[in-house]
Amino acid sequence: MWAAIRARLRRGRPQDVSPPDKANSNSKTASRGAAPPEPAPSAFSEGLFARSVDVARVEDVLDDLEIVLLQSDVALPVIEKIRRDVKKELAGKKLRWGGDLEAAVRSSLEESIRAVLSKPPYDLAERIRAHPTRPFVILFVGVNGTGKTTTVAKIAGRLRDAGLSVAIAAGDTFRAGAIEQLLVHGERLGVRVVRQQEGSDPAAVAFDAIEHAKAKSVDVVLVDTAGRQHTNENLIEEAKKIRRVAQPSLTLFVGDALSGNDVIEQAKLFQSALGIDGIVLTKLDADTKGGASLSLAFVTGKPIVLVGTGQRYEDIAPFDPEAMVERLFDEGTSA
C-alpha cells in the first residue's frame, strides 16, 4: 500500500524551492536593489531555518491518500479517521531544510494505522483455560466460500497442540459433502466429530456435541455452521436458533481477506443480527492490499483473533498488528 501512496506523492510533488539566500546569490539577472522574483509553487511556505507544510498541499496529499486507500479496499469510515489523523499531524508541521514531506506522511500514516489496529492481544488457548466452565463453545459464522470449515479444522488442530481436548459439531448439514469433509479432518487430527444425517437440524447437532463434551469432559466444542448470505433472513434466523441452543462462549465471524469491502458489510450485518466477539480472517497470505484487516478492526470494534496464511493445518496464527503495519509499508510491495 505504501508504494502506491509514495508514487502518488512523488507524481504530484512540485519542486522544492531553495532557501532565500541561496536563491538570491545564484541569480544573475536580478538587478541590485530590485525586488526578488516570486517563489515557485512549493509544498511548503518558507522560513529562515524551517518550512511549514502548507495547508492546501496537505489537502492534496490527503486526496491522494484517499484514492490509494479506496483502491486498497479500506472502508470509508477508516479513511476518514486516517485523514483526520494525518491532517492533524501535518498541518503547520515545521521541517528543517531537507525535511521530507514523504517521510512525514509515512510517519503519521503509520501511527494512525497502528491506532486502528491497536486491539488488546487475544490468546485463544489462554482465554479457554481461564473460562470457569466446560465445555468452552465457539460458534463460527460467515458467508459461503470463506473457508469456514477448513478454519474450524485448523483451530481444532491448534487447540489440540496447546493441550486442550476438542470436539467438532458438524453443523453445516445442508452443503453436500460438508459432513464428510469434517470427518476427514477429524480423522487426520484425532478429533471427535459429532454429526447427524444430511439435512438434519444444525441446532440439534450443536446440542449433541455439547452434551457429548460434558459427558467426556472435553474442553472445547467448535460449532461449524452452513455458510449463509448475510441478506438471507431465513438463514439468519436459523443461525440465531443455533446460537440460542449452543449458548456459545465465543462467536467468531470468518471473513475472506480477498472479498474487499464486501467482507465489511458481511461482518457488520452478522454483528447486528447475531453479535460477534471476534474475527478470523482467511487467505491473508494472498491479500496484497491489507484493507480488510484495517476495516474489520475499525468498523466492528472487535479483535482479529486469528488469520489464515495457507492451506495446511498449521497455517493459522494470531493476528500481529505490528507485522501488518510492516507489511503495508514494505518498500517491495506494489499494492
C-alpha atoms as one frame of an Amber mdcrd trajectory, in Angstrom:
protein
   0.000   0.000   0.000   2.771   2.453   0.880   4.412   2.016  -2.528   1.218
   3.225  -4.218   0.883   6.186  -1.831   4.522   7.152  -2.319   4.144   7.003
  -6.094   1.196   9.408  -5.990   3.066  11.786  -3.687   6.073  11.856  -5.986
   3.966  12.231  -9.116   2.167  15.282  -7.767   5.042  16.865  -5.842   6.313
  20.222  -7.075   9.992  21.013  -6.881  11.042  22.480  -3.541  12.458  25.967
  -3.714  15.914  26.736  -2.430  16.456  28.793   0.721  16.122  32.515   0.012
  19.774  33.445   0.495  20.973  30.707  -1.822  18.374  31.510  -4.438  19.375
  35.223  -4.451  23.093  34.529  -4.632  22.640  32.332  -7.696  20.524  34.848
  -9.586  22.406  36.502 -12.463  19.528  38.514 -13.783  18.253  40.280 -10.687
  19.250  43.969 -10.578  20.868  45.387  -7.464  18.026  46.718  -5.257  15.321
  45.114  -7.421  12.507  43.161  -5.813  13.204  39.415  -5.644  11.253  37.199
  -8.051   8.125  35.448  -6.891   8.968  31.994  -5.474   7.988  28.933  -7.466
   4.987  26.918  -6.224   6.020  24.679  -3.345   4.642  22.166  -0.899   5.942
  24.427   1.837   5.746  28.005   2.988   9.263  29.148   3.735  11.049  30.308
   6.855  14.681  31.091   7.553  15.609  27.776   9.175  12.466  25.717   8.674
   9.455  25.460   6.446   5.845  24.725   7.365   3.725  22.279   5.415   1.159
  24.311   3.500  -2.475  23.514   4.392  -3.530  23.418   0.748  -0.768  20.942
  -0.005  -1.894  18.798   2.933  -5.347  18.586   1.357  -3.749  17.451  -1.913
  -1.816  14.784  -0.019  -4.976  13.625   1.752  -6.827  13.359  -1.552  -4.027
  11.172  -2.870  -4.155   9.081   0.298  -7.900   8.605  -0.021  -7.624   7.324
  -3.586  -4.958   4.771  -2.691  -6.785   3.626   0.448 -10.021   3.153  -1.502
  -8.114   1.130  -4.088  -6.694  -0.930  -1.214 -10.216  -1.895  -0.045 -10.100
   0.310   3.041 -13.608   1.232   4.208 -14.652   4.885   4.108 -15.003   5.309
   7.924 -11.380   4.163   8.299 -10.230   6.537   5.559 -11.975   9.441   7.264
 -10.206   8.634  10.538  -6.828   8.377   8.795  -7.420  11.689   7.005  -8.162
  13.407  10.328  -5.069  11.906  11.942  -2.700  12.782   9.105  -4.078  16.313
   8.714  -3.726  16.972  12.433  -0.150  15.735  12.350   0.966  17.530   9.182
  -0.823  20.883   9.186   1.704  23.555  10.124   4.417  20.996  10.831   7.898
  22.527  10.800  10.513  20.751   8.700  14.227  21.581   8.555  15.830  22.297
   5.181  15.995  18.905   3.532  12.971  17.796   5.545  10.927  15.254   3.636
   7.176  15.533   3.182   7.102  11.903   2.128   8.708  10.822   5.409   6.333
  12.996   7.415   3.310  11.498   5.642   4.611   7.981   6.204   5.240   8.556
   9.913   1.792   9.999  10.587   0.105   7.335   8.459   1.887   4.528  10.314
   0.786   5.913  13.671  -2.819   6.237  12.503  -2.889   2.647  11.242  -1.338
   1.391  14.478  -4.126   3.135  16.365  -6.763   1.428  14.161  -5.230  -1.990
  14.805  -4.418  -1.442  18.474  -6.764  -4.020  19.984  -5.527  -5.966  23.036
  -3.747  -9.236  22.135  -6.051 -12.238  22.098  -4.667 -15.601  23.197  -7.454
 -18.067  22.421  -5.978 -21.016  24.338  -5.413 -18.896  27.439  -8.944 -17.495
  27.185 -10.293 -21.052  27.138  -8.164 -22.170  30.084  -9.334 -19.195  32.124
 -13.007 -19.871  31.454 -14.805 -21.128  34.587 -16.945 -23.823  32.925 -16.550
 -26.626  30.385 -17.000 -27.017  27.545 -15.932 -23.713  26.046 -18.179 -23.397
  22.980 -17.060 -21.495  19.876 -19.651 -20.754  17.186 -18.377 -19.987  13.673
 -20.483 -17.852  11.325 -19.941 -16.347   7.900 -20.962 -16.486   4.258 -20.282
 -19.199   1.703 -16.792 -19.673   0.342 -14.728 -18.069   3.093 -13.022 -21.305
   4.171 -15.025 -21.618   7.381 -14.984 -25.437   7.633 -11.242 -25.586   6.937
 -10.736 -22.844   9.520 -12.621 -24.912  12.114 -10.267 -27.820  11.420  -7.185
 -25.578  11.663  -8.315 -24.187  15.012  -9.078 -27.699  16.274  -5.518 -28.709
  15.471  -4.094 -25.565  17.056  -6.025 -26.056  20.299  -5.155 -29.750  20.391
  -1.469 -28.837  20.077  -1.973 -26.433  23.003  -3.026 -29.384  25.171  -6.799
 -28.870  25.032  -9.307 -31.603  24.171 -11.596 -30.693  21.281 -14.835 -31.867
  19.668 -16.359 -30.541  16.457 -20.085 -30.171  15.740 -20.759 -30.708  12.028
 -23.476 -28.073  11.885 -23.271 -27.498   8.135 -25.947 -30.072   7.372 -27.025
 -28.596   4.035 -23.885 -28.363   1.906 -23.153 -31.575   0.053 -20.017 -33.193
   1.389 -19.569 -30.815   4.320 -20.044 -33.552   6.933 -17.661 -35.875   5.090
 -15.116 -33.070   4.826 -15.127 -32.581   8.595 -14.942 -36.334   9.198 -11.757
 -36.478   7.124 -10.302 -33.540   9.062 -11.294 -35.129  12.378  -9.649 -38.418
  11.475  -6.425 -36.708  10.447  -6.344 -34.554  13.576  -7.539 -37.180  16.022
 -10.553 -35.027  16.958 -14.091 -36.337  17.511 -16.688 -35.029  15.022 -20.314
 -35.135  16.201 -22.735 -35.345  13.301 -26.204 -36.280  12.136 -27.580 -37.073
   8.704 -27.512 -34.507   5.917 -30.472 -32.151   6.213 -30.734 -32.522   9.989
 -31.414 -29.604  12.310 -27.995 -27.944  12.869 -29.083 -26.721  16.303 -29.661
 -30.365  17.309 -26.158 -31.261  16.115 -24.693 -28.481  18.262 -26.725 -29.680
  21.255 -25.482 -33.284  20.819 -21.868 -32.139  20.560 -22.105 -30.084  23.740
 -23.743 -32.951  25.635 -21.009 -35.292  24.423 -18.363 -32.814  25.602 -19.971
 -32.578  29.037 -20.101 -36.352  29.381 -16.476 -36.830  28.260 -15.023 -33.715
  29.951 -13.968 -32.223  26.633 -12.516 -28.709  26.918 -13.757 -27.125  23.683
 -16.604 -27.592  21.207 -16.223 -25.961  17.801 -19.593 -25.500  16.084 -19.366
 -25.310  12.302 -22.375 -23.815  10.514 -23.585 -23.566   6.955 -22.378 -20.556
   5.085 -25.263 -18.170   4.800 -25.617 -14.951   2.912 -25.981 -12.087   5.361
 -29.016 -10.853   3.399 -30.951 -14.165   3.707 -33.315 -13.610   6.634 -34.398
 -17.265   6.939 -30.819 -18.481   7.274 -30.006 -15.711   9.726 -32.978 -16.803
  11.861 -31.640 -20.349  11.779 -28.239 -19.092  12.945 -29.986 -17.326  15.822
 -31.583 -20.637  16.807 -28.188 -22.365  16.812 -26.846 -19.576  18.998 -29.737
 -19.901  21.466 -29.209 -23.655  21.759 -25.404 -23.641  21.860 -25.068 -20.551
  24.085 -21.508 -20.065  22.804 -18.716 -18.704  24.944 -17.343 -17.054  21.811
 -18.831 -16.263  18.386 -16.293 -15.807  15.608 -17.024 -14.286  12.217 -14.943
 -15.905   9.457 -14.193 -13.475   6.631 -12.222 -13.699   3.403  -9.440 -11.096
   3.138  -9.845 -11.090  -0.643 -13.522 -10.069  -0.518 -12.751  -6.355  -0.373
 -15.433  -4.141   1.102 -17.974  -6.987   0.890 -16.419  -8.572   3.957 -17.016
  -5.348   5.895 -20.731  -5.350   5.115 -20.941  -9.049   5.959 -19.309  -8.546
   9.349 -21.494  -5.551  10.197 -24.710  -7.413   9.423 -23.668 -10.585  11.273
 -22.691  -8.421  14.223 -26.070  -6.698  14.150 -28.087  -9.914  13.750 -26.136
 -12.336  15.955 -23.462 -10.454  17.828 -19.841 -11.427  17.169 -16.939 -11.424
  19.600 -14.026 -11.640  17.216 -12.860 -12.237  13.664 -10.910 -14.914  11.825
  -9.530 -13.514   8.571  -8.752 -16.161   5.952  -6.471 -16.012   2.890  -4.377
 -13.204   4.351  -1.325 -14.655   2.616  -2.903 -13.835  -0.770  -4.064 -10.324
   0.199  -1.622  -7.717  -1.128  -3.812  -4.744  -0.178  -4.403  -5.135   3.560
  -7.585  -3.084   3.592  -9.755  -5.869   5.010  -7.834  -6.143   8.280  -7.834
  -2.375   8.800 -11.513  -2.046   8.022 -12.759  -5.040  10.020 -10.902  -3.989
  13.158 -12.186  -0.406  12.973 -15.759  -0.905  11.758 -16.679  -3.780  14.101
 -14.551  -2.748  17.062 -13.756  -6.453  17.532 -10.327  -8.090  17.643  -8.939
 -10.101  14.754  -8.214 -13.265  16.718  -6.569 -15.441  14.072  -5.547 -15.227
  10.415  -5.257 -17.939   7.784  -1.949 -17.943   5.933  -2.083 -21.061   3.744
  -3.694 -24.440   3.146  -2.005 -26.597   5.791  -3.437 -27.171   9.261  -0.577
 -25.217  10.802  -1.166 -22.218   8.513  -3.138 -20.233  11.055  -1.718 -17.747
  13.523  -2.657 -14.980  15.951  -3.093 -11.620  14.244   0.002  -9.447  14.681
  -0.849  -5.723  14.240   2.792  -4.644  14.058   3.554  -7.232  11.390   0.595
  -5.919   9.392   1.914  -2.341   9.631   5.336  -3.512   8.446   3.723  -5.405
   5.591   1.683  -2.409   4.449   4.803  -0.253   4.415   7.125  -2.837   2.879
   9.120  -0.988   0.215   8.901  -4.005  -2.061   5.091  -4.156  -2.010   3.491
  -2.820  -5.135  -0.096  -2.631  -3.887
